[in-house]
Amino acid sequence: MSDAILFTVDEGLARLTLNRPARLNAFNGELAEAWREVTAEAVGRDDVRAIIIDAAGPAFCAGGDVIDMATTMGSGEQITAFAGIINEGIRSLTESAVPVVAAAHGTTAGGGLGILLCSDYAVIGSRSKVGSLYANIGLTPDLSVSAQLAHAVGQRRALQLVLQDRLLSAEEAVEWGLVAEAVAGEDAAAETLAVQVRAEEIARFWLAGAAGAYGEAKRLIRSRTERSFAAQLEEEARTIGAAFETQDARARVAAFAAKAGAR
């Protein structure tokens, strides 16, 4: 497996670490292929019940590696194919029934915003900045930014972000609903660690609880746009029925009923 992304699984928790710190974890061809491979493996393994996406170095992800794009990709067709490879990994995560938390320290920009948006819960640092910045180099949003940003923050705010040369502060990113929370540290290194620790706490919370139910709840919400209202109600009913048949749910329902009956 490529060193451009590190992949480990520990007691049900898969960790995907973007590992091009010298390029602020910007995607080149090697990272794109590795991303597609490890995301498919993570969501396809029976022993994975939660996923963390984090990154090495001073930033989470700067999107596409513009220098690499300029020197190794000579046509728009190649850029489209490159984005398509990364999109396969994004779809693997967003379409799965495995909850994903992002530990997004430092700066997240361009296509990195799409990587952030494919998580279901995002933690950043108090010094973090998050933005689009595509138009600064004459490009347009990709890697799911146009598909997911407006759903996350609303259309007007999405337009404000992509039509301005703007990086949101951590406080703004939380207030907009783009991320769940921001944590602080005494310096950049301490803050990076605090972000990673908090993200792992979230993932371990899922694992300690009904991880399968959390995953199905994520899938229901993520897939809502594929269905009519009536079809979504049917899918909810089918899913809760299937959940009720699991050993985990039966044990939890019985325990709840016994506790309630003892009051």
C-alpha positions in Angstrom: 0.0 0.0 0.0 1.2 3.5 -0.8 2.8 5.7 2.0 0.7 8.6 0.7 -2.1 7.4 3.1 -1.7 5.3 6.2 -4.3 2.8 7.1 -4.8 0.9 10.3 -7.6 -1.0 12.1 -7.8 -1.3 15.8 -10.7 -2.9 17.7 -13.3 -1.9 15.1 -11.8 1.6 14.4 -10.2 2.2 11.0 -7.9 5.2 10.8 -7.1 6.8 7.4 -4.2 9.3 7.7 -3.4 11.6 4.7 0.4 11.5 4.6 1.8 14.1 2.2 2.7 16.7 4.9 5.2 18.5 2.8 2.4 19.3 0.3 -0.2 20.0 3.0 -1.8 16.6 2.1 -2.8 17.8 -1.3 -3.9 15.1 -3.6 -1.6 13.9 -6.4 -2.1 10.8 -8.5 -0.6 8.5 -5.9 -2.7 9.8 -3.0 -5.8 9.6 -5.2 -5.3 6.0 -6.0 -4.4 5.1 -2.4 -7.5 7.0 -1.1 -9.8 5.0 -3.5 -8.2 1.8 -2.3 -8.3 2.3 1.5 -11.7 3.8 1.7 -13.2 0.8 -0.2 -11.3 -1.5 2.1 -12.4 0.4 5.3 -16.1 0.3 4.5 -16.0 -3.3 3.1 -14.4 -4.9 6.2 -16.8 -6.6 8.6 -14.5 -5.7 11.6 -14.7 -1.9 10.9 -17.6 -0.1 12.7 -16.2 3.4 12.8 -13.7 5.5 10.7 -11.4 8.4 11.5 -9.9 10.6 8.8 -6.9 12.6 10.0 -3.7 13.9 8.5 0.1 14.3 9.1 1.8 17.6 9.2 0.6 21.2 9.8 -2.7 21.0 7.7 -5.6 18.6 7.1 -5.9 18.9 3.3 -5.2 21.6 0.7 -7.3 19.9 -2.0 -5.6 19.0 -5.3 -1.8 19.4 -5.7 -1.8 22.3 -8.1 1.9 22.0 -8.9 1.5 18.3 -9.7 -1.6 19.0 -11.8 0.2 21.6 -13.8 3.3 19.5 -14.4 1.9 16.0 -14.9 -1.6 16.5 -16.2 -1.8 18.2 -19.6 -5.5 18.2 -20.3 -8.9 18.8 -18.7 -9.7 15.2 -19.5 -6.9 14.0 -17.2 -8.1 16.4 -14.5 -11.6 15.0 -14.8 -10.3 11.4 -14.5 -8.2 12.4 -11.5 -11.2 13.9 -9.7 -13.2 10.8 -10.6 -10.7 8.5 -8.8 -11.0 10.6 -5.6 -14.8 10.8 -5.9 -14.9 7.0 -5.7 -13.4 7.2 -2.3 -15.8 9.9 -1.2 -18.7 7.8 -2.4 -17.4 4.8 -0.5 -17.5 6.7 2.7 -20.7 8.8 2.3 -22.8 5.8 0.9 -21.7 3.4 3.6 -23.4 2.5 6.9 -20.2 3.2 8.8 -20.0 6.5 10.7 -17.0 8.7 9.9 -15.3 11.4 12.0 -12.7 13.9 10.6 -9.9 15.3 12.7 -9.2 18.3 10.6 -6.4 20.4 12.2 -4.8 23.3 10.5 -6.1 24.5 7.2 -8.7 22.8 5.0 -9.2 24.3 1.5 -10.3 23.5 -2.0 -11.0 19.8 -2.5 -10.0 19.3 1.1 -13.3 20.8 2.0 -15.0 17.9 0.1 -12.9 15.4 2.1 -14.1 17.1 5.3 -17.7 17.0 4.1 -17.6 13.3 3.6 -17.2 12.8 7.3 -20.4 12.7 9.4 -18.8 14.5 12.4 -15.9 16.9 12.1 -13.5 18.2 14.8 -11.1 21.1 14.0 -8.7 23.2 16.0 -9.3 26.7 17.4 -6.6 27.9 15.0 -8.1 26.1 12.0 -9.3 27.8 8.8 -11.7 26.3 6.3 -12.6 27.6 2.8 -13.0 27.0 -0.9 -10.6 29.2 -2.8 -11.1 27.4 -6.1 -11.7 30.5 -8.1 -8.4 32.0 -7.0 -6.7 29.8 -9.6 -9.6 29.8 -12.1 -11.0 26.4 -11.1 -14.5 25.3 -10.0 -15.6 23.2 -7.0 -15.1 19.4 -7.1 -14.7 16.4 -4.8 -18.3 16.8 -3.7 -18.1 20.4 -2.6 -21.0 21.5 -4.8 -22.9 18.3 -3.9 -22.5 18.6 -0.1 -21.7 22.1 1.0 -25.2 23.6 0.6 -26.7 20.7 2.4 -24.4 21.3 5.3 -24.6 25.1 5.6 -27.5 26.2 3.4 -27.4 27.6 -0.2 -26.7 31.2 0.7 -23.8 30.5 2.9 -22.4 28.0 0.4 -22.5 30.7 -2.2 -20.8 33.2 0.1 -18.0 30.7 0.6 -17.4 29.7 -3.0 -17.8 33.2 -4.4 -15.4 35.0 -2.1 -11.7 34.7 -1.3 -12.5 33.7 2.2 -11.3 31.2 4.9 -13.7 30.7 7.7 -12.3 30.9 11.2 -12.9 27.9 13.5 -15.6 29.8 15.4 -17.4 30.6 12.1 -17.1 27.0 10.8 -18.8 25.8 14.0 -21.4 28.5 13.9 -22.2 27.8 10.3 -22.7 24.1 11.1 -19.8 23.1 8.8 -18.1 21.3 11.6 -19.3 20.0 14.9 -16.7 21.4 17.3 -13.4 23.1 17.7 -10.8 22.3 20.4 -7.9 24.4 21.6 -4.2 23.7 22.5 -1.4 25.8 23.8 0.4 25.7 20.5 -0.2 24.2 17.0 1.3 20.8 17.9 -0.8 20.6 21.1 -3.9 21.6 19.2 -3.3 19.0 16.5 -3.1 16.3 19.2 -6.2 17.7 21.0 -8.2 17.5 17.7 -7.0 13.9 17.1 -7.8 12.9 20.7 -11.3 14.4 20.5 -12.0 12.7 17.2 -11.0 9.4 18.6 -13.3 10.0 21.6 -16.2 10.4 19.2 -15.3 7.3 17.3 -14.9 5.3 20.5 -18.3 6.5 21.7 -19.8 5.0 18.6 -18.0 1.7 19.1 -18.9 1.5 22.8 -22.6 1.9 21.9 -24.8 0.5 19.2 -22.3 1.1 16.4 -24.6 -0.6 13.8 -27.5 1.6 14.7 -25.4 4.7 14.5 -24.2 3.6 11.1 -27.7 2.9 9.8 -28.9 6.3 11.1 -26.0 7.9 9.1 -27.0 5.9 6.0 -30.7 6.9 6.3 -29.9 10.6 6.5 -27.1 10.6 3.9 -29.3 8.7 1.4 -32.5 10.8 1.9 -32.2 12.7 -1.3 -32.4 9.5 -3.3 -36.0 8.9 -2.2 -39.4 10.6 -2.1 -40.9 11.4 1.4 -43.1 8.3 1.2 -40.2 6.1 0.1 -38.0 7.4 3.0 -40.7 6.5 5.5 -40.8 3.0 4.1 -37.0 2.8 4.3 -37.1 4.0 7.9 -39.7 1.4 8.8 -37.7 -1.4 7.0 -34.4 -0.3 8.7 -35.8 -0.2 12.2 -37.4 -3.6 11.7 -34.1 -5.0 10.6 -32.4 -3.4 13.5 -34.9 -4.9 16.0 -33.9 -8.4 14.8 -30.2 -7.9 15.7 -28.8 -9.4 18.8 -27.4 -6.1 20.0 -30.8 -4.3 19.7 -32.7 -7.2 21.4 -30.3 -7.0 24.3 -30.5 -3.3 24.6 -34.3 -3.2 24.3 -34.7 -5.9 26.9 -32.4 -4.1 29.3 -34.3 -0.8 28.8 -37.7 -2.5 29.3 -36.5 -4.2 32.5 -35.1 -1.0 33.9 -38.3 0.9 33.1 -40.4 -1.8 34.6 -38.5 -1.8 37.8 -39.3 1.9 38.5 
